[in-house]
Structure formats: structure tokens, C-alpha cells
Amino acid sequence: MKYLLIPFIVFSLIFASCGSESNTEPVAATEVEQASENTETEESRESGIVSPSMFGAEITVEEVTSKDEFFEQLKTTDTLRDIVISGKIASVCQKKGCWMKVDLGDESLVFVKFLDYEFFMPKDSDGSLAIMQGNAYAETVSIEERKHYAEDAGKSEEEIAAITEPKTTYSFMASGVILKDYVRKERTTPSEEESTEEADTEG
């Protein structure tokens, strides 16, 4: 497969302190310029380093919503539309990369899926910094859904069986994602044809 060279992103990133010793810190960006296709060069294919990698639609919102703003606003509404958030990827669906959990800071996790299954994440992208544009929701996840996601994440039968209650979670439907500091361990992103077939089965 051939990859086209496209313009790189110019980011101005300011790392904010979370007031803890956690290595995960939210990122504030004052300017986001992004192309809408994955970027990979001959050098990156040899080294395994792909940074930045871009998935889905172009990110057009310049201001990044902080962790505190994110959770404070969701106390008064169940939906935040067309915002940008960022954080470290804590885990990724190990079946096909169709969802991920992102730590916004202080282990404040957000469950992220991708709009219309138009793109998936590499299954080895945990630990990468993700910058995402889309809509955020506060919602209750049923026991059945929690068990399904636990199975996708490769949890043990004992861990899955221990899920006995629904849980209020914070979700994000991303229309576009930028990965920073992603080092490819292996080619794990499904092909376009495989992604379409798998998305249809989720239908």
C-alpha cells in the first residue's frame, strides 16, 4: 500500500499540571491544523515511529477543552457538541480497534468510539497521546454492554463475571483523531474492506 505525503500539523501544546504525581497530564492546544489522512513516510515505515498519525475528519476546533471543564460542563448537560479533548490512550479494543479508553488526567477515563465506524485505531496505540474532535456524552452503560466491552478488552472470565451493575460513564464520539508519539509495534489497523465488513456486523 502506498502512502501519500501530506502537510504536517502545527501544534502549540501547553502541558498543564494535574496537581498529582501522575505521568498523565491533559494537553491544551491553542492551534490545531490537521490533514484528514494518515501520515507515513519511508523513514517512519522503517523506524516504526508514526507521529503524528491522523484518522477521520479534519480537526477544525482550535481550543482544547480541559479535563476540569469537560466534567464540570457534563454536570449540567448530558451532551457537549463539537469539542476537542486530549489525553493518553489507556486501552484499545483488541478485536479490531473500534473503541478506546482515554485518560484525560488523574485516571479520569473517557470511553471513545468513532463516528459511523469510518476509522479504527491501531490496536497497539495504547500509551499514545490522542487529540480528538467530536461530541461528549454522560450515559449509563448496561451490564451486558460492560461485559461486551470487557471481553473486547481481553479481560478474564473472572473479571467479566464480576460485572454485576450498570455504570454511569463519560463517552466521546470522535469524528477525527490525531495520535502523537505513536510507535507502531505491528500493522494492526484493519484494511478498509475488513473495517467495512466488521462495522456492518456491529450494525
Backbone as a printed PyTorch tensor [residue, N CA C, xyz], in Angstrom:
tensor([[[  0.8470,  -1.2060,   0.0000],
         [  0.0000,   0.0000,   0.0000],
         [  0.8780,   1.2500,   0.0000]],

        [[  0.5570,   2.2170,  -0.8150],
         [  1.3520,   3.4280,  -0.9010],
         [  0.6990,   4.5190,  -0.0780]],

        [[  1.5080,   5.3080,   0.5680],
         [  1.0180,   6.3880,   1.4160],
         [  1.4480,   7.7300,   0.8180]],

        [[  0.5730,   8.6730,   0.8490],
         [  0.8540,   9.9840,   0.2880],
         [  1.4140,  10.8880,   1.3630]],

        [[  2.3870,  11.6750,   0.9820],
         [  2.9100,  12.6780,   1.9110],
         [  1.9470,  13.8530,   1.9450]],

        [[  1.5610,  14.2580,   3.1060],
         [  0.6630,  15.3980,   3.2670],
         [  1.2350,  16.3320,   4.3090]],

        [[  0.7370,  17.5550,   4.3710],
         [  1.3210,  18.5340,   5.3040],
         [  1.2260,  18.0630,   6.7350]],

        [[  2.2740,  18.3640,   7.4930],
         [  2.2690,  18.0230,   8.9210],
         [  1.4500,  19.0530,   9.6950]],

        [[  1.1320,  18.6760,  10.9070],
         [  0.3190,  19.5310,  11.7760],
         [  1.2050,  20.4740,  12.5640]],

        [[  0.7040,  21.6750,  12.7600],
         [  1.4330,  22.5990,  13.6280],
         [  0.6540,  22.7150,  14.9190]],

        [[  1.2600,  22.2980,  15.9940],
         [  0.5920,  22.3470,  17.3000],
         [  1.3590,  23.2670,  18.2390]],

        [[  0.6390,  24.0170,  19.0250],
         [  1.2370,  24.7010,  20.1650],
         [  0.6620,  24.0480,  21.3950]],

        [[  1.4610,  23.2240,  22.0750],
         [  0.9500,  22.4060,  23.1810],
         [  1.4540,  22.9660,  24.5030]],

        [[  0.5750,  23.1070,  25.4220],
         [  0.9280,  23.5570,  26.7640],
         [  0.5240,  22.4820,  27.7350]],

        [[  1.4630,  21.8830,  28.4600],
         [  1.1510,  20.8110,  29.3970],
         [  0.7760,  21.4220,  30.7490]],

        [[ -0.4330,  21.1120,  31.2100],
         [ -0.9350,  21.6620,  32.4640],
         [ -0.7670,  20.6660,  33.5870]],

        [[ -0.4370,  21.1670,  34.7660],
         [ -0.2610,  20.2730,  35.9160],
         [ -1.5960,  19.8220,  36.4450]],

        [[ -1.6850,  18.5440,  36.8760],
         [ -2.9260,  17.9920,  37.4150],
         [ -2.9290,  18.0290,  38.9300]],

        [[ -1.8480,  18.5230,  39.5000],
         [ -1.8010,  18.5610,  40.9450],
         [ -1.5520,  17.2110,  41.5590]],

        [[ -0.9600,  16.2710,  40.7980],
         [ -0.6660,  14.9420,  41.3160],
         [  0.6300,  14.4790,  40.7100]],

        [[  1.0700,  13.2790,  41.1070],
         [  2.3060,  12.7250,  40.5930],
         [  2.0730,  11.8510,  39.3750]],

        [[  0.8500,  11.8580,  38.8630],
         [  0.5320,  11.0360,  37.6980],
         [  1.3470,  11.4870,  36.4990]],

        [[  1.7770,  10.5350,  35.6840],
         [  2.5210,  10.8530,  34.4760],
         [  1.6170,  11.3270,  33.3630]],

        [[  0.3010,  11.1610,  33.5470],
         [ -0.6510,  11.5410,  32.5160],
         [ -1.1440,  12.9460,  32.7770]],

        [[ -0.9120,  13.8750,  31.8450],
         [ -1.3370,  15.2430,  32.0070],
         [ -2.1460,  15.6580,  30.7990]],

        [[ -3.2660,  16.4010,  31.0290],
         [ -4.0510,  16.8790,  29.8960],
         [ -3.2620,  17.9060,  29.1100]],

        [[ -3.5770,  18.0390,  27.8650],
         [ -2.8440,  18.9470,  26.9910],
         [ -3.7800,  20.0210,  26.4970]],

        [[ -3.3330,  21.2720,  26.5250],
         [ -4.1090,  22.3670,  25.9610],
         [ -3.4430,  22.7950,  24.6740]],

        [[ -4.1990,  22.8970,  23.6060],
         [ -3.6410,  23.3160,  22.3180],
         [ -4.3020,  24.6090,  21.9060]],

        [[ -3.5130,  25.6020,  21.5250],
         [ -4.0730,  26.8780,  21.1070],
         [ -4.2970,  26.9250,  19.6090]],

        [[ -3.6780,  25.9970,  18.8940],
         [ -3.8380,  25.9990,  17.4370],
         [ -3.7470,  24.5810,  16.9190]],

        [[ -4.7130,  24.1770,  16.1250],
         [ -4.7090,  22.8330,  15.5640],
         [ -4.8900,  22.9310,  14.0630]],

        [[ -3.8980,  22.4630,  13.3230],
         [ -4.0010,  22.3960,  11.8660],
         [ -3.7070,  20.9720,  11.4700]],

        [[ -4.6510,  20.3290,  10.7960],
         [ -4.5210,  18.9000,  10.5320],
         [ -5.0240,  18.5360,   9.1490]],

        [[ -4.3730,  17.5610,   8.5100],
         [ -4.8820,  16.9400,   7.2910],
         [ -5.7110,  15.7420,   7.6810]],

        [[ -6.5780,  15.2640,   6.7790],
         [ -7.5690,  14.2590,   7.1470],
         [ -7.1810,  12.8400,   6.7730]],

        [[ -5.9180,  12.6290,   6.3680],
         [ -5.4760,  11.2840,   6.0400],
         [ -4.3060,  10.8960,   6.9180]],

        [[ -4.0420,   9.5930,   7.0600],
         [ -2.9050,   9.1260,   7.8330],
         [ -1.6110,   9.5830,   7.1700]],

        [[ -0.6460,   9.9930,   7.9970],
         [  0.6490,  10.4320,   7.5050],
         [  1.6870,   9.3790,   7.8080]],

        [[  2.4440,   8.9580,   6.7860],
         [  3.5130,   8.0000,   6.9960],
         [  4.5600,   8.2130,   5.9160]],

        [[  5.8150,   8.2200,   6.2970],
         [  6.9030,   8.4160,   5.3580],
         [  7.7160,   7.1390,   5.2520]],

        [[  8.6310,   7.1250,   4.2790],
         [  9.5090,   5.9630,   4.1250],
         [ 10.3190,   5.7490,   5.3960]],

        [[ 10.7710,   6.8480,   6.0020],
         [ 11.5530,   6.7550,   7.2400],
         [ 10.7190,   6.1700,   8.3690]],

        [[  9.4480,   6.6000,   8.4710],
         [  8.6050,   6.1020,   9.5540],
         [  8.2900,   4.6290,   9.3810]],

        [[  8.1840,   4.1710,   8.1210],
         [  7.9080,   2.7570,   7.8980],
         [  9.0780,   1.8980,   8.3720]],

        [[ 10.2980,   2.4400,   8.2410],
         [ 11.4690,   1.6870,   8.6670],
         [ 11.6410,   1.7140,  10.1810]],

        [[ 11.3530,   2.8580,  10.8180],
         [ 11.5810,   3.0020,  12.2540],
         [ 10.4160,   2.5150,  13.0930]],

        [[  9.2170,   2.4840,  12.5080],
         [  8.0250,   2.1370,  13.2710],
         [  7.3910,   3.3370,  13.9390]],

        [[  8.0510,   4.4980,  13.8830],
         [  7.5190,   5.6950,  14.5170],
         [  6.5990,   6.4100,  13.5340]],

        [[  5.3500,   6.6230,  13.9270],
         [  4.3840,   7.3060,  13.0750],
         [  3.7840,   8.4320,  13.9010]],

        [[  4.3250,   9.6380,  13.7860],
         [  3.8820,  10.7410,  14.6210],
         [  3.9840,  12.0400,  13.8430]],

        [[  2.8920,  12.7860,  13.6510],
         [  1.5530,  12.3790,  14.0780],
         [  0.8760,  11.4450,  13.0730]],

        [[ -0.0920,  10.6770,  13.5650],
         [ -0.9470,   9.8690,  12.7050],
         [ -2.3470,  10.4470,  12.7830]],

        [[ -3.0170,  10.5710,  11.6480],
         [ -4.3100,  11.2310,  11.6020],
         [ -5.3830,  10.3050,  11.0570]],

        [[ -6.5260,  10.3040,  11.7200],
         [ -7.6130,   9.4070,  11.3600],
         [ -8.9220,  10.1970,  11.3020]],

        [[ -9.7450,   9.9120,  10.2910],
         [-11.0630,  10.5210,  10.2170],
         [-11.0460,  11.9240,   9.6590]],

        [[-12.0030,  12.7330,  10.1120],
         [-12.1940,  14.0770,   9.5750],
         [-11.1590,  15.0530,  10.1250]],

        [[-11.0110,  16.1530,   9.4120],
         [-10.0930,  17.2090,   9.8330],
         [-10.5380,  17.8100,  11.1550]],

        [[ -9.5940,  18.0620,  12.0430],
         [ -9.8910,  18.7320,  13.3090],
         [ -9.8650,  20.2320,  13.0650]],

        [[-11.0000,  20.8840,  13.3220],
         [-11.1530,  22.2940,  12.9770],
         [-11.2520,  23.2010,  14.1960]],

        [[-11.5710,  22.6470,  15.3700],
         [-11.6860,  23.4540,  16.5870],
         [-10.2940,  23.7030,  17.1460]],

        [[ -9.9740,  24.9680,  17.4270],
         [ -8.6300,  25.3150,  17.8580],
         [ -8.4260,  25.1280,  19.3560]],

        [[ -9.4620,  25.3490,  20.1600],
         [ -9.3100,  25.3000,  21.6150],
         [ -9.5950,  23.9070,  22.1520]],

        [[ -8.7060,  23.4030,  23.0030],
         [ -8.8890,  22.1010,  23.6380],
         [ -9.5850,  22.2910,  24.9760]],

        [[-10.6690,  21.5410,  25.1980],
         [-11.3970,  21.5830,  26.4700],
         [-10.6070,  20.8200,  27.5260]],

        [[-10.3460,  21.4560,  28.6600],
         [ -9.5680,  20.8160,  29.7180],
         [-10.3990,  19.7490,  30.4200]],

        [[ -9.7150,  18.8990,  31.1850],
         [-10.3970,  17.8470,  31.9430],
         [-11.4280,  18.4480,  32.8870]],

        [[-11.0470,  19.4820,  33.6390],
         [-11.9620,  20.0820,  34.6150],
         [-13.1790,  20.6870,  33.9310]],

        [[-12.9650,  21.3880,  32.8170],
         [-14.0830,  21.9710,  32.0690],
         [-15.0030,  20.8760,  31.5420]],

        [[-14.4100,  19.8030,  31.0490],
         [-15.1640,  18.6930,  30.4710],
         [-16.1540,  18.1180,  31.4820]],

        [[-15.6650,  17.7370,  32.6510],
         [-16.5320,  17.0980,  33.6440],
         [-17.4800,  18.0950,  34.3060]],

        [[-17.0480,  19.3430,  34.4710],
         [-17.9090,  20.3580,  35.0650],
         [-19.1060,  20.6380,  34.1620]],

        [[-18.8770,  20.7530,  32.8630],
         [-19.9710,  21.0350,  31.9340],
         [-20.9490,  19.8710,  31.8370]],

        [[-20.4490,  18.6350,  31.9690],
         [-21.3380,  17.4710,  31.8880],
         [-22.1570,  17.2610,  33.1610]],

        [[-21.9420,  18.1010,  34.1640],
         [-22.8000,  18.0680,  35.3500],
         [-24.1400,  18.7400,  35.0770]],

        [[-24.1630,  19.6590,  34.1120],
         [-25.3720,  20.4280,  33.8380],
         [-26.0290,  20.0630,  32.5150]],

        [[-25.3670,  19.2550,  31.7010],
         [-25.9440,  18.7910,  30.4350],
         [-25.4160,  17.4010,  30.1340]],

        [[-26.1800,  16.6400,  29.3480],
         [-25.7170,  15.2820,  29.0460],
         [-24.9720,  15.2030,  27.7210]],

        [[-24.8230,  16.3500,  27.0230],
         [-24.1530,  16.3440,  25.7210],
         [-23.3290,  17.6110,  25.5220]],

        [[-22.0980,  17.4430,  25.0670],
         [-21.2540,  18.5560,  24.6490],
         [-20.9100,  18.3290,  23.1850]],

        [[-21.2170,  19.3010,  22.3420],
         [-21.0780,  19.0990,  20.9030],
         [-19.8490,  19.8150,  20.3280]],

        [[-19.1930,  19.1190,  19.4100],
         [-18.1050,  19.6690,  18.6110],
         [-17.0170,  20.3040,  19.4780]],

        [[-16.4430,  19.4980,  20.3630],
         [-15.3510,  19.9630,  21.2060],
         [-14.0990,  19.1390,  20.9050]],

        [[-12.9620,  19.5970,  21.3970],
         [-11.7040,  18.8630,  21.2740],
         [-11.1760,  18.5570,  22.6680]],

        [[-10.8230,  17.2990,  22.9090],
         [-10.2050,  16.8870,  24.1620],
         [ -8.9330,  16.1040,  23.8460]],

        [[ -8.0770,  15.9310,  24.8500],
         [ -6.8450,  15.1820,  24.6160],
         [ -6.4420,  14.4260,  25.8660]],

        [[ -5.7280,  13.3150,  25.6750],
         [ -5.2490,  12.5250,  26.7960],
         [ -4.5160,  11.2910,  26.3040]],

        [[ -3.9430,  10.5540,  27.2400],
         [ -3.2220,   9.3270,  26.9210],
         [ -4.1970,   8.1690,  26.7320]],

        [[ -3.9600,   7.3470,  25.7210],
         [ -4.7910,   6.1690,  25.4880],
         [ -4.4540,   5.1170,  26.5350]],

        [[ -5.4670,   4.7180,  27.3180],
         [ -5.2620,   3.7210,  28.3720],
         [ -5.4120,   2.3040,  27.8420]],

        [[ -6.3770,   2.0950,  26.9360],
         [ -6.5830,   0.7700,  26.3490],
         [ -7.3330,   0.9070,  25.0380]],

        [[ -7.1970,  -0.1160,  24.1890],
         [ -7.8210,  -0.1270,  22.8630],
         [ -8.4900,  -1.4740,  22.6500]],

        [[ -9.6290,  -1.4890,  21.9530],
         [-10.2900,  -2.7410,  21.5910],
         [ -9.2900,  -3.6460,  20.8800]],

        [[ -9.1230,  -4.8650,  21.4100],
         [ -8.1350,  -5.7790,  20.8500],
         [ -8.6970,  -6.6790,  19.7490]],

        [[ -9.9790,  -6.5050,  19.4230],
         [-10.5520,  -7.2690,  18.3150],
         [-10.3360,  -6.5610,  16.9840]],

        [[-10.6260,  -5.2500,  16.9520],
         [-10.4530,  -4.5190,  15.6920],
         [-10.1470,  -3.0330,  15.8720]],

        [[ -9.9610,  -2.5850,  17.1180],
         [ -9.6120,  -1.1870,  17.3370],
         [-10.7710,  -0.2320,  17.1940]],

        [[-12.0050,  -0.7180,  17.4530],
         [-13.1990,   0.1010,  17.2130],
         [-13.5630,   0.9960,  18.3930]],

        [[-12.8430,   0.9220,  19.5010],
         [-13.0300,   1.8410,  20.6190],
         [-11.7340,   1.9440,  21.4060]],

        [[-11.6700,   2.9690,  22.2470],
         [-10.5140,   3.1050,  23.1350],
         [-10.9330,   3.8550,  24.3890]],

        [[-10.1650,   3.6900,  25.4520],
         [-10.3580,   4.4540,  26.6780],
         [ -9.2050,   5.4340,  26.7910]],

        [[ -9.5540,   6.7010,  27.0340],
         [ -8.5510,   7.7590,  27.0760],
         [ -8.5450,   8.4010,  28.4580]],

        [[ -7.3650,   8.5270,  29.0440],
         [ -7.1850,   9.1480,  30.3520],
         [ -6.9430,  10.6400,  30.1560]],

        [[ -7.9080,  11.4600,  30.6100],
         [ -7.7680,  12.9050,  30.4740],
         [ -6.8570,  13.4950,  31.5420]],

        [[ -6.4690,  12.6650,  32.5200],
         [ -5.6310,  13.1190,  33.6210],
         [ -6.1700,  12.6150,  34.9420]],

        [[ -5.2920,  12.2300,  35.8650],
         [ -5.7010,  11.7080,  37.1730],
         [ -6.6000,  10.4900,  37.0350]],

        [[ -6.3600,   9.6630,  36.0200],
         [ -7.1270,   8.4470,  35.7720],
         [ -8.6170,   8.7340,  35.5390]],

        [[ -8.9100,   9.8930,  34.9670],
         [-10.2800,  10.2460,  34.5860],
         [-10.5090,   9.7380,  33.1640]],

        [[-11.1470,   8.5700,  33.0610],
         [-11.2620,   7.8810,  31.7770],
         [-12.5040,   8.2970,  30.9980]],

        [[-12.3360,   8.3990,  29.6920],
         [-13.4390,   8.6470,  28.7650],
         [-13.4400,   7.5200,  27.7360]],

        [[-14.6270,   6.9680,  27.4840],
         [-14.7800,   5.8770,  26.5210],
         [-15.0250,   6.4800,  25.1450]],

        [[-14.1690,   6.1650,  24.1760],
         [-14.2040,   6.8080,  22.8630],
         [-14.5480,   5.7960,  21.7710]],

        [[-15.5400,   6.1540,  20.9530],
         [-15.8460,   5.4000,  19.7390],
         [-15.7070,   6.3500,  18.5500]],

        [[-15.8410,   5.8050,  17.3320],
         [-15.5200,   6.5710,  16.1360],
         [-16.7390,   6.6680,  15.2190]],

        [[-17.0120,   7.8810,  14.7830],
         [-18.2420,   8.2050,  14.0700],
         [-18.4640,   7.3110,  12.8580]],

        [[-19.6150,   6.6420,  12.8470],
         [-20.0450,   5.8020,  11.7200],
         [-19.0420,   4.7040,  11.3610]],

        [[-18.1870,   4.3330,  12.3050],
         [-17.1710,   3.2970,  12.0560],
         [-16.3160,   3.6230,  10.8260]],

        [[-16.0960,   4.9040,  10.5840],
         [-15.3300,   5.3030,   9.3990],
         [-13.8350,   5.0410,   9.5550]],

        [[-13.3790,   4.9050,  10.7830],
         [-11.9640,   4.6120,  11.0200],
         [-11.8240,   3.9130,  12.3630]],

        [[-10.7410,   3.1700,  12.5210],
         [-10.4280,   2.4800,  13.7670],
         [ -9.0280,   2.8940,  14.2190]],

        [[ -8.6960,   2.5990,  15.4670],
         [ -7.3620,   2.8680,  15.9900],
         [ -6.4680,   1.6380,  15.8550]],

        [[ -5.1640,   1.8510,  15.7070],
         [ -4.2380,   0.7130,  15.7780],
         [ -4.3680,   0.0420,  17.1450]],

        [[ -4.3860,  -1.2600,  17.1800],
         [ -4.5960,  -1.9810,  18.4390],
         [ -3.4050,  -1.8830,  19.3800]],

        [[ -2.2800,  -1.3980,  18.8930],
         [ -1.1000,  -1.2420,  19.7420],
         [ -0.8170,   0.2280,  20.0600]],

        [[ -1.8480,   1.0800,  20.0050],
         [ -1.6450,   2.5180,  20.1970],
         [ -1.8060,   2.9680,  21.6410]],

        [[ -2.0250,   2.0320,  22.5820],
         [ -2.1290,   2.4270,  23.9810],
         [ -0.8300,   3.1050,  24.4200]],

        [[ -0.9880,   4.1660,  25.2310],
         [  0.1610,   4.9550,  25.6580],
         [  0.4070,   6.1780,  24.8040]],

        [[ -0.2100,   6.2350,  23.6210],
         [ -0.0500,   7.3920,  22.7430],
         [ -0.9390,   8.5390,  23.2180]],

        [[ -0.5430,   9.7470,  22.8920],
         [ -1.3740,  10.9100,  23.1610],
         [ -2.3950,  11.0490,  22.0400]],

        [[ -3.6820,  11.1330,  22.3950],
         [ -4.7540,  11.2790,  21.4090],
         [ -5.3810,  12.6620,  21.5310]],

        [[ -5.5460,  13.3370,  20.4050],
         [ -6.2640,  14.6050,  20.3280],
         [ -7.4850,  14.3510,  19.4570]],

        [[ -8.6810,  14.6300,  19.9930],
         [ -9.9160,  14.1740,  19.3420],
         [-10.9450,  15.2930,  19.2500]],

        [[-11.6560,  15.3460,  18.1360],
         [-12.7880,  16.2560,  17.9930],
         [-14.0600,  15.4380,  17.8490]],

        [[-15.1470,  15.9070,  18.5040],
         [-16.4150,  15.1960,  18.4130],
         [-17.3800,  15.6380,  19.4940]],

        [[-18.3230,  14.7590,  19.8270],
         [-19.3520,  15.0380,  20.8240],
         [-19.1590,  14.1710,  22.0590]],

        [[-19.3980,  14.7550,  23.2370],
         [-19.2430,  14.0350,  24.5050],
         [-20.6060,  13.7930,  25.1330]],

        [[-20.7280,  12.6690,  25.8340],
         [-21.9950,  12.2800,  26.4460],
         [-21.7630,  11.6980,  27.8360]],

        [[-22.7050,  11.9730,  28.7330],
         [-22.7710,  11.2660,  30.0110],
         [-23.8890,  10.2450,  29.8610]],

        [[-23.5860,   8.9610,  30.0530],
         [-24.5850,   7.9270,  29.8210],
         [-24.3810,   6.7490,  30.7570]],

        [[-25.4510,   5.9730,  30.9000],
         [-25.4000,   4.7730,  31.7230],
         [-25.1680,   3.5620,  30.8260]],

        [[-24.1260,   2.7950,  31.1260],
         [-23.7860,   1.5990,  30.3550],
         [-24.3690,   0.3830,  31.0630]],

        [[-25.1330,  -0.4230,  30.3330],
         [-25.7820,  -1.5970,  30.9160],
         [-24.7600,  -2.6690,  31.2760]],

        [[-25.1990,  -3.6340,  32.0800],
         [-24.3390,  -4.7520,  32.4650],
         [-23.8810,  -5.5130,  31.2210]],

        [[-24.8160,  -5.7600,  30.3050],
         [-24.4940,  -6.5030,  29.0810],
         [-23.4330,  -5.7810,  28.2560]],

        [[-23.5960,  -4.4570,  28.1090],
         [-22.6150,  -3.6860,  27.3440],
         [-21.2530,  -3.6980,  28.0270]],

        [[-21.2500,  -3.5440,  29.3550],
         [-19.9790,  -3.5420,  30.0960],
         [-19.2360,  -4.8680,  29.9160]],

        [[-19.9870,  -5.9660,  29.9500],
         [-19.3590,  -7.2790,  29.7750],
         [-18.8140,  -7.4340,  28.3540]],

        [[-19.5730,  -6.9180,  27.3850],
         [-19.1260,  -6.9870,  25.9850],
         [-17.8180,  -6.2240,  25.8030]],

        [[-17.7470,  -5.0120,  26.3650],
         [-16.5350,  -4.2130,  26.2480],
         [-15.3680,  -4.8620,  26.9940]],

        [[-15.6600,  -5.4850,  28.1490],
         [-14.6110,  -6.1680,  28.9110],
         [-14.0440,  -7.3380,  28.1110]],

        [[-14.9280,  -8.0470,  27.4060],
         [-14.4850,  -9.1600,  26.5610],
         [-13.6010,  -8.6530,  25.4270]],

        [[-14.0200,  -7.5400,  24.7930],
         [-13.2280,  -6.9360,  23.7180],
         [-11.8430,  -6.5150,  24.2050]],

        [[-11.7780,  -6.0940,  25.4760],
         [-10.5180,  -5.6130,  26.0380],
         [ -9.6170,  -6.7480,  26.5060]],

        [[-10.1030,  -7.9920,  26.3590],
         [ -9.2890,  -9.1400,  26.7250],
         [ -9.2930,  -9.4620,  28.2040]],

        [[-10.3360,  -9.0230,  28.9380],
         [-10.4330,  -9.3130,  30.3640],
         [-10.6820, -10.8020,  30.5870]],

        [[-10.3190, -11.2710,  31.7810],
         [-10.5050, -12.6830,  32.1150],
         [-11.9750, -12.9850,  32.3850]],

        [[-12.3330, -14.2680,  32.3820],
         [-13.7100, -14.6650,  32.6660],
         [-14.1210, -14.2230,  34.0590]],

        [[-13.1870, -14.2760,  35.0110],
         [-13.4900, -13.8560,  36.3780],
         [-13.7960, -12.3590,  36.4340]],

        [[-13.0210, -11.5670,  35.7050],
         [-13.2460, -10.1210,  35.6920],
         [-14.5740,  -9.7880,  35.0270]],

        [[-14.9110, -10.5020,  33.9710],
         [-16.1820, -10.2620,  33.2790],
         [-17.3530, -10.6550,  34.1690]],

        [[-17.2240, -11.7900,  34.8670],
         [-18.2980, -12.2580,  35.7490],
         [-18.5230, -11.3110,  36.9230]],

        [[-17.5030, -10.5510,  37.2970],
         [-17.6100,  -9.6330,  38.4360],
         [-18.4140,  -8.3760,  38.1040]],

        [[-18.7480,  -8.1900,  36.8350],
         [-19.5480,  -7.0240,  36.4260],
         [-21.0170,  -7.3340,  36.6860]],

        [[-21.5820,  -6.7100,  37.6880],
         [-22.9600,  -7.0270,  38.1020],
         [-23.8680,  -5.8060,  38.1680]],

        [[-23.3470,  -4.6210,  37.8520],
         [-24.1510,  -3.4060,  37.9360],
         [-23.8960,  -2.5140,  36.7230]],

        [[-24.9140,  -1.7520,  36.3160],
         [-24.6770,  -0.7520,  35.2710],
         [-23.7830,   0.3520,  35.8280]],

        [[-23.2330,   1.1630,  34.9580],
         [-22.2980,   2.1960,  35.4070],
         [-22.4650,   3.4580,  34.5670]],

        [[-22.4710,   4.6000,  35.2470],
         [-22.5110,   5.8740,  34.5390],
         [-21.1100,   6.1950,  34.0320]],

        [[-21.0070,   6.4000,  32.7430],
         [-19.6980,   6.6630,  32.1460],
         [-19.7560,   7.9190,  31.2760]],

        [[-18.5850,   8.3780,  30.9090],
         [-18.4700,   9.5230,  30.0160],
         [-17.9350,   9.0140,  28.6860]],

        [[-18.6990,   9.2670,  27.6360],
         [-18.3580,   8.7420,  26.3160],
         [-18.0660,   9.8850,  25.3510]],

        [[-17.3420,   9.5470,  24.2960],
         [-16.9790,  10.5370,  23.2930],
         [-17.0810,   9.8860,  21.9230]],

        [[-17.8550,  10.5080,  21.0250],
         [-17.9620,  10.0380,  19.6490],
         [-17.0550,  10.9070,  18.7900]],

        [[-15.9170,  10.3550,  18.4050],
         [-14.8980,  11.1390,  17.7090],
         [-15.1110,  11.1270,  16.2000]],

        [[-15.0720,  12.3010,  15.6010],
         [-15.1270,  12.4020,  14.1370],
         [-13.7260,  12.4460,  13.5390]],

        [[-12.7520,  12.8260,  14.3500],
         [-11.3600,  12.8610,  13.9090],
         [-10.4270,  12.6760,  15.0860]],

        [[ -9.3120,  11.9910,  14.8670],
         [ -8.3350,  11.7190,  15.9280],
         [ -6.9260,  11.9310,  15.3890]],

        [[ -6.0920,  12.5540,  16.2040],
         [ -4.6690,  12.6660,  15.9170],
         [ -3.9190,  11.9130,  17.0070]],

        [[ -3.0210,  11.0160,  16.6240],
         [ -2.1700,  10.3110,  17.5830],
         [ -0.7840,  10.9300,  17.5650]],

        [[ -0.2730,  11.2670,  18.7470],
         [  1.0940,  11.7420,  18.9010],
         [  1.8930,  10.6670,  19.6290]],

        [[  3.1710,  10.5730,  19.3120],
         [  4.0730,   9.6300,  19.9920],
         [  3.6720,   8.1770,  19.7630]],

        [[  3.0050,   7.8960,  18.6690],
         [  2.6230,   6.5080,  18.3810],
         [  3.7740,   5.7860,  17.7010]],

        [[  4.2160,   4.6890,  18.2910],
         [  5.2360,   3.8330,  17.6990],
         [  4.5850,   2.5180,  17.3160]],

        [[  4.5340,   2.2370,  16.0330],
         [  3.8510,   1.0430,  15.5490],
         [  4.6470,  -0.2060,  15.9190]],

        [[  3.9970,  -1.0990,  16.6680],
         [  4.6160,  -2.3820,  17.0070],
         [  4.4000,  -3.3880,  15.8870]],

        [[  3.2320,  -3.3000,  15.2460],
         [  2.9100,  -4.1600,  14.1190],
         [  1.7600,  -3.5190,  13.3760]],

        [[  1.5280,  -3.9250,  12.1590],
         [  0.4220,  -3.3710,  11.3790],
         [ -0.8740,  -3.9560,  11.8990]],

        [[ -1.6400,  -3.1400,  12.6870],
         [ -2.8340,  -3.6680,  13.3330],
         [ -4.1150,  -2.9940,  12.8760]],

        [[ -3.9990,  -1.8800,  12.1440],
         [ -5.2080,  -1.2270,  11.6850],
         [ -5.8370,  -2.0440,  10.5690]],

        [[ -7.1290,  -2.4380,  10.6890],
         [ -7.7600,  -3.2580,   9.6540],
         [ -7.7760,  -2.5360,   8.3180]],

        [[ -7.7880,  -3.3110,   7.2440],
         [ -7.8930,  -2.7220,   5.9190],
         [ -9.2690,  -2.0990,   5.7630]],

        [[ -9.4140,  -1.2550,   4.7600],
         [-10.6980,  -0.5920,   4.5210],
         [-11.8020,  -1.6190,   4.3100]],

        [[-11.5030,  -2.6830,   3.5640],
         [-12.5010,  -3.7100,   3.2930],
         [-12.8820,  -4.4370,   4.5740]],

        [[-11.8810,  -4.8060,   5.4080],
         [-12.1590,  -5.5040,   6.6540],
         [-12.9480,  -4.6220,   7.5930]],

        [[-12.5990,  -3.3210,   7.6500],
         [-13.2880,  -2.3950,   8.5340],
         [-14.7570,  -2.2850,   8.1730]],

        [[-15.0440,  -2.2240,   6.8630],
         [-16.4230,  -2.1140,   6.4050],
         [-17.2210,  -3.3460,   6.7870]],

        [[-16.6410,  -4.5310,   6.5650],
         [-17.3400,  -5.7700,   6.8910],
         [-17.6050,  -5.8760,   8.3850]],

        [[-16.6260,  -5.5110,   9.2220],
         [-16.7820,  -5.6200,  10.6580],
         [-17.7740,  -4.5970,  11.1750]],

        [[-17.7370,  -3.3790,  10.6040],
         [-18.6780,  -2.3520,  11.0170],
         [-20.1050,  -2.7750,  10.6990]],

        [[-20.3050,  -3.4290,   9.5530],
         [-21.6350,  -3.8910,   9.1790],
         [-22.1680,  -4.9060,  10.1730]],

        [[-21.3030,  -5.7630,  10.6960],
         [-21.7580,  -6.7750,  11.6520],
         [-22.1540,  -6.1430,  12.9660]],

        [[-21.5480,  -4.9610,  13.2870],
         [-21.9200,  -4.2720,  14.5130],
         [-23.2770,  -3.6090,  14.3600]],

        [[-23.5990,  -3.1920,  13.0680],
         [-24.7930,  -2.5050,  12.6550],
         [-25.8060,  -2.2870,  13.6300]]])
